[in-house]
Amino acid sequence: MLLRGAKVLARVNDAGELVQEGGRVEIRYKPNDGRAYGAAARNLKPAGGAILPDDHCGEAVRPEPKQASGKKAGGRKRGAAKSNGKPPPTEPAEGEALAYADGACSGNPGPAGAGVILIHAEGCLELSEYLGRGTNNIGELVAILRAAEQSLELGLPLSLYTDSSYSIGVLSKGWKAKKNQELVAQTREALAALPGFELHYVKGHAGIPLNERADELAVAAVQQRASSGWVEA
């Protein structure tokens, strides 16, 4: 299959149909590399070729979930990070992805959407996703979840900026989630599977360009009642 233009091996059944678990498909970048990753089925495109037997690839090894705190190898912190007084970045640090994520809702609850802009060394991606009926907090969490999923596909640490104090609280400060417990757990797991991550608070509607863009993408999903999927910006 093709994943963002790169050839990968993807798990299929005997009919050549993608085998999905929770909307994600097991992929390998090399047959002799036992590391297995999960790619969103919507991002995989046919590339031709034969269906290969399972033993074409080594035994799958997936990253073990980690706690969303402490430090990973190399000293990069995992979890929430405090602002150092500098303006929020517009470019990622070397070897990582930078994302701004936002949610929107009309009515709260009402039509909800999620917006993400994610920048890495190879380019910039945007996501505008309509969620149906929901709340603003659901939109915020889904936006962070999508950023984490995309960073995991890229194999990059993630530095993410959000104006949602709620999301930072339930994801990295130990706040007990009274609602959206399943979504919170799913987002925590996705963040913990990353090579490293930091969540940063950024003030909303304060003229910060990338945060404003994430807001525009979330609002567009609500207004248009439509999703774009990940697109190159």
Sequence and secondary structure as in RCSB ss.txt:
>XXXX:A:sequence
MLLRGAKVLARVNDAGELVQEGGRVEIRYKPNDGRAYGAAARNLKPAGGAILPDDHCGEAVRPEPKQASGKKAGG
RKRGAAKSNGKPPPTEPAEGEALAYADGACSGNPGPAGAGVILIHAEGCLELSEYLGRGTNNIGELVAILRAAEQ
SLELGLPLSLYTDSSYSIGVLSKGWKAKKNQELVAQTREALAALPGFELHYVKGHAGIPLNERADELAVAAVQQR
ASSGWVEA
>XXXX:A:secstr
 EETTEE EE B TTS B EETTEEEEESSTT  B EEEEGGGEE        GGGS   B      SSSB TTS
 B EEE   SS   SS  TTSEEEEEEEEESSSSEEEEEEEEEEETTEEEEEEEEEEEE HHHHHHHHHHHHHHH
HHHHT  EEEEES HHHHHHHHS    SS HHHHHHHHHHHHTSS EEEEE  TTSS HHHHHHHHHHHHHHHHT
   EEEE 
